[in-house]
Amino acid sequence: MNVIVLYASRYGSTKGIAEFIAEKLRQHGLEAEARSVDAAPEIRDYGAVVIGSAVYMGHWMREAAEFVRKNSDVLDGRPVWLFSSGPLKPEPEAVSQDAPGIEPDEIAELRRLVHPRNTRVFSGALDPAKLDFPHRLIRRLPAGREVLPEGDFRNWDEIEAWAAGIAREIAVPAA
Ligand SMILES: Cc1cc2nc3c(=O)[nH]c(=O)nc-3n(C[C@H](O)[C@H](O)[C@H](O)COP(=O)(O)O)c2cc1C
């Protein structure tokens, strides 16, 4: 089966996660490629879709949420996985459908629209040198640096395990 891994990423760390997931899916024998949601190919041509977004101020990036809303009919007929990349700490608790505590606001809505097989929050990364001016200002607010610490907290083992789970589910379709 061919899989498309779509991402919305402002500074590249979510793109890195998407490319890593696509690479792991290929290692499991699937055809997989990662693309920006802004340059998404026709998703009808893909058997399964993974969509991830960076999280800013508690929200998915607008283009990612809009993409899911606009394509919800096609997506709802396919196996879909959603991931968010945000928390700047090593271990955001794994988020299940029963414990949506740290998930961005849109996820509950997107879940209703496309019934993903799984949704997941991964730790993100922040490089202050890359931030645009408005984000630099937010980081200069009192407690900004505390809430938004510098560092790369992406847990590749965790991401690899998630990708392996996707590969397993695709290989053995749900009844
Ligand atoms: C101004 C600003 C606000 C952020 N807000 C959140 C947030 O609300 N929740 C969260 O989990 N992460 C938040 N983050 C962390 C980013 O989601 C994290 O750095 C992510 O890895 C960025 O992905 P990107 O490099 O693909 O854009 C914020 C980062 C910045 C700079």
The ligand as an SDF file (V2000), in Angstrom:
LIG
                    3D

 31 33  0  0  0  0  0  0  0  0999 V2000
    5.5640   31.0790   20.0300 C   0  0  0  0  0  0  0  0  0  0  0  0
    5.4860   29.5910   20.2340 C   0  0  0  0  0  0  0  0  0  0  0  0
    4.3290   29.0250   20.7630 C   0  0  0  0  0  0  0  0  0  0  0  0
    4.2420   27.6380   20.9640 C   0  0  0  0  0  0  0  0  0  0  0  0
    3.0960   27.1190   21.5000 N   0  0  0  0  0  0  0  0  0  0  0  0
    3.0310   25.7880   21.7670 C   0  0  0  0  0  0  0  0  0  0  0  0
    1.8610   25.2140   22.3350 C   0  0  0  0  0  0  0  0  0  0  0  0
    0.8610   25.8800   22.5990 O   0  0  0  0  0  0  0  0  0  0  0  0
    1.8460   23.8840   22.6060 N   0  0  0  0  0  0  0  0  0  0  0  0
    2.9250   23.0910   22.3300 C   0  0  0  0  0  0  0  0  0  0  0  0
    2.8820   21.8940   22.6190 O   0  0  0  0  0  0  0  0  0  0  0  0
    4.0490   23.5970   21.7470 N   0  0  0  0  0  0  0  0  0  0  0  0
    4.1240   24.9230   21.4680 C   0  0  0  0  0  0  0  0  0  0  0  0
    5.2470   25.4480   20.8860 N   0  0  0  0  0  0  0  0  0  0  0  0
    6.3730   24.5640   20.5580 C   0  0  0  0  0  0  0  0  0  0  0  0
    6.3720   24.1630   19.0910 C   0  0  0  0  0  0  0  0  0  0  0  0
    5.2010   23.4520   18.7880 O   0  0  0  0  0  0  0  0  0  0  0  0
    7.6120   23.2880   18.8260 C   0  0  0  0  0  0  0  0  0  0  0  0
    8.7220   24.1380   18.8550 O   0  0  0  0  0  0  0  0  0  0  0  0
    7.5000   22.5370   17.5200 C   0  0  0  0  0  0  0  0  0  0  0  0
    8.4550   21.4940   17.5110 O   0  0  0  0  0  0  0  0  0  0  0  0
    7.7080   23.4510   16.3320 C   0  0  0  0  0  0  0  0  0  0  0  0
    7.5570   22.7200   15.1360 O   0  0  0  0  0  0  0  0  0  0  0  0
    8.0840   23.2460   13.7220 P   0  0  0  0  0  0  0  0  0  0  0  0
    9.6040   23.3840   13.8340 O   0  0  0  0  0  0  0  0  0  0  0  0
    7.7120   22.1520   12.7830 O   0  0  0  0  0  0  0  0  0  0  0  0
    7.4140   24.5410   13.4150 O   0  0  0  0  0  0  0  0  0  0  0  0
    5.3540   26.8080   20.6480 C   0  0  0  0  0  0  0  0  0  0  0  0
    6.5060   27.3880   20.0910 C   0  0  0  0  0  0  0  0  0  0  0  0
    6.5850   28.7530   19.8890 C   0  0  0  0  0  0  0  0  0  0  0  0
    7.8550   29.3510   19.3150 C   0  0  0  0  0  0  0  0  0  0  0  0
  1  2  1  0
  2  3  1  0
  2 30  2  0
  3  4  2  0
  4  5  1  0
  4 28  1  0
  5  6  2  0
  6  7  1  0
  6 13  1  0
  7  8  2  0
  7  9  1  0
  9 10  1  0
 10 11  2  0
 10 12  1  0
 12 13  2  0
 13 14  1  0
 14 15  1  0
 14 28  1  0
 15 16  1  0
 16 17  1  0
 16 18  1  0
 18 19  1  0
 18 20  1  0
 20 21  1  0
 20 22  1  0
 22 23  1  0
 23 24  1  0
 24 25  2  0
 24 26  1  0
 24 27  1  0
 28 29  2  0
 29 30  1  0
 30 31  1  0
M  END
$$$$
